[in-house]
Amino acid sequence: MPQRTTKKLPLTALAGMTLALPALVLGGTSAASAASAVTASPTAPAAASGPGDPRIPAAAAAGLEDPHKKDIAMRLVCSAENSSLEWRRYFDYIEPYDDGRGYTGGIIGFTSGTGDMLKLVEEYTAKKPGNPLAPFLPALRKANGSDSHTGLGKPFEEAWHKAARDKAFQDAQEDLRDRMYFDPAVRQAKEDGLRILGQFVYYDAMVMHGPGDGKDSFGGIRKAALKKARPPARGGDEKAYLGAFLDARRKVMKAEKAHSDTSRIDTAQRVFLNDGNFGLEPPLKWKVYGDSYRIDE
């Protein structure tokens, strides 16, 4: 399996985040089974004014936050991050990488070098003092902003595995994922008038590249795409705009060794886009790193 990719998260993005969408909790879907049943329903593009606008009917405002659609999104990301569809198996994932981001762990690859792993452990400790990871907070604070493993190592890895058996730590991972990555990605996609596929495209980019306005971050990629095409909220064509966004993201990925494999775009998201599957409706077939995946229902 190719090296797991990890996000680039500006440290300033962790401070003072105020997000509009509530954190959403998935139902207990069994990832070991084929896939959760998804009821197909037509989804209209959301208005540019966003999901909270009273002028938008509830059905039109619904999107990737639907529990079944959200589970599909988590499986798609997991196929690229872990070569698996069983995303709930990765609460206990922890591994040091020589990619400049230190440790990578959890369901979306929180990293010790970019700040979100520190934030995760701080929030977990605030809710559950004395947890197995609490003693490593000083080392995580020192490692933040670097690729240092000092003060972490095997004891930290063992503590992570132990904490991952705690429902409170699992909930903390899902909560931070939603507040920092999922919710803002879906909100921005709806403001741009994008349907469920576009909401997923934004979310996957947010997970890998992190929030922020730098040229290699989600904001920078979106800015580059807007120079090439208009989103539906600005009167543009949805397929053309998403194509421009994927082109911009692919360019950013190719420029960094850790992200240079672009199959999560080329043989996954681009496939759905070319098929016109804006509702991200099963059956879904895609490839990542040459491995084939499918979600049938």
JOFEN-V554962 format. One line per field, one symbol per residue. burial: + if it has 9 or more other C-alpha atoms within 8 Angstrom, else -. A space follows every 10 residues. Layout:
burial = ???
This chain:
burial = -----+++++ +-++------ ---------- +---++-+-- --+-++++-+ +----+---+ +++++-++++ ++++++++++ +-+++++--+ ++++--+--- ++++++++++ ++++++++++ +++++----- -+++-++-++ --+++++-+- -+---++-++ +++++---++ -+++++++++ ++++++++++ ++++++++++ ++++++++++ ++---+++++ ++-+++--++ +++--+++-+ ++++++++++ -+++---+++ ++++++++++ +++---++++ +--++++++- ----+--
